[in-house]
Amino acid sequence: MLADASRDVGKAWARTWFDDLRRDGRLVSGGWPGTISEARGRARIQVDAALTRHAMAPITRGELAEAARVTYDSAKALWFGSKVRDEGIG
């Protein structure tokens, strides 16, 4: 469940970037703009909420490190694999 939730957080994060750039009239281009620190913060909030919903213990430090990596990698993969990016749609 931790990996799935982390991937979902990463995808939502990338989509937020797409939406923000599109709203600003900017193209989706260049390297992934997110950081691992941002991924950690997003993972902590969202994954902890998912764990709470399932009556599970809060995320541990080790789990958070893994969740942040999965979140970051998921967002970055969507960023580089997006049709929005490939077509240069702004």
Secondary structure, 3 states (H helix, E strand, C coil): CHHHHHHHHHHHHHHHHHHHHHHCCCCCCCCCCCCHHHHHHHHHHHHHHHHHHCCCCCCCHHHHHHHHHHHHHHHHHHHHHCHHHHCCCC
